[in-house]
Amino acid sequence: MKKPLLYLFILSVLLNIFTYMYFTKKSQFEEDRIANFQKESKSKKDSIASLNDKLRDADYFSLPFNENAMEYYENFDVNMLSAEIQDEILSLNSGPNGNPLTKYEIINGNKPIINKIKILNHRWIIADFAIGQAWGEVLIKYFKVEGKPAEFETIETFIYPNTLK
């Protein structure tokens, strides 16, 4: 009668040891996993903060983020103003000789077309344009009065030489 009790006692001790080891390892694994997640989370937060800083630096020369330019247009909704100015510039693309703000003529049967526009402040715009395979940029001076179309003047324009073929 003592042998079965001894075997049961040994079996219960072994089960308790294995159970204790299992839950100890499991809790350690969970702690390690949480610590790794926190490191990864901090790393991603740092990356996001770095990207936000870069974005803020990139938007430094942009009408909605330029406080002095915003003061100049205090009577305007700047987002609507930006959209209106962009629409006016892009509408010039439909001219028979392309967009006149580029100061380039038709090359190989292709008209100059402005693709991208960035309004830098209350006076200047930089735009990217293409004439077929040729690409360039143009710096435009503008003046906007409420209720009237904007007036545009090309300050400087160039085509990247390696895109001319």
N, C-alpha and C positions, 0 to 999 in steps of 0.2 A: 504493500500500500504506500510505502514511503517513496518508492521509485517513481510512480506516476506523478506524485506531488512535486518531487524534485525536478522532473522533466518539465512540468507546467511552470514551476518557478523560474527555471532557466529560460524557458521559452518566453515568459512574460518579461523577464529582465532584458532579453535580446530585443523583443518588440519595443520596449520602452527606450532602449538605446538607439535603435534605428529610427524610431519616431522623433526622438530628441534631435538626432543628427539631421534628419530630413527638414524639420522646421527651423533649425538653426541655419542650415545652408539656404533654405528658402528665404528667410528674412534677410540674410546677408546679400543674397542675389537681388532682392527687391531694393535694398538700400543702395547697392552699387548701380542698379538700373536708374534709380531716382537721381543719384549723383551725376551719372552720365547725361541724363536728360537735362539737368540743371546747367551743366557745362555747355551742352549743345544749345540750349535756350539762350544762355548768356552770349555765346558766340554769334548766334543769329541776331540777337538784339543789337550787338555791336556792329554787325554788318549792315543792319537796317539803319542805324544811326549814322554810319559812315556814308551810306548811299543818300540819306536825307541831307547830309552836309554837302555832298557833291551836287545834288539837285539844287540846293539853295544857292550854291556858287554859280551853277550854270544859269539859273534864273535871275542872277543879279542884273544882267542886261536884258530885261524883259519888262514891257510896259506894266503888267499887273503887279510886279514886285518892286517897281521903282517909285518910291514915295514922292520924290520931287515931280516926276512926270504925272503921277496920280493927282497931285495938287493942281497942276496945270489944267487937268481935265476934271476938275471937281464937279462941274455941272453935267458931266457925261457918265453913262454907265460904261465903264471901261471894257467889259466883256462884249457888250453890244458894239461899241466903237471899234474894237479890234476885229470883230467879225465883219463889220461894215467895210472897213478899210481893206481887209483881205479880199472880200467879194469884189470891191472896186478894182483892185489890182488884177485879180484872176479874170475879171470880165474883159480886160484889155487883151487877153490871150486870143480872143476870137476875132481880132482884127485881121484884115487880109494879109498883112505882112508880119503877123504875130504880135507879141507884146512890145510896144515901142519903148518901154522903160529899159529894156536890155541894151538898146542902141546898136543892135546887130540886125543885119538884113537876113533874108532867106539864104541858107547854106545847103547846097545839094538838094534843093526842093523842100527843105524842112524849115518851118517857121520857128522863131524863138518863142518858147513857152515857159512861163514862170511856174515852178512846181511847188516850192515850199517858201513860206514867208514867216519871218520873225520880226515883230515890232519891238525894237530895242527900247525906245522911249517916246517922248512926245514929239520928236522931230525925225528920227531915223528908223529905217526899215532895212533889213538885209534879206535878200531873197536868192534862191537857187533857181537856175533856169537851164533848159536844154534846147539844143538845136540839133535834132537827130541824135547822133552819137557824141556830139560836142557838149560839154557841160561847163557852166560858169556860175559866177555870182555877181550880184549887183547891189550897190549901196544906194538907197533912195532916201531923199529928203522929202518930207511931206508936211502939209499944213491942213488942219481940219477946223472948219467953222461950223457951228451947229446949224443944221438945216440945209447945208450945201455939200456937194461932193468934195472929197479931199483933192488938194492940188499936189501933184507929184513932180519931183525933179530928180533926175539921175545924177548922182554925185560921181560915182566910179563904177566901172563894169569891167569884167575880164572873163576870158575863157581859158580853162586849163589847157595848156599847149599839148599835153599828151593825149587829149581826147579828140583833137582835130585829126581827121583822116581824109 
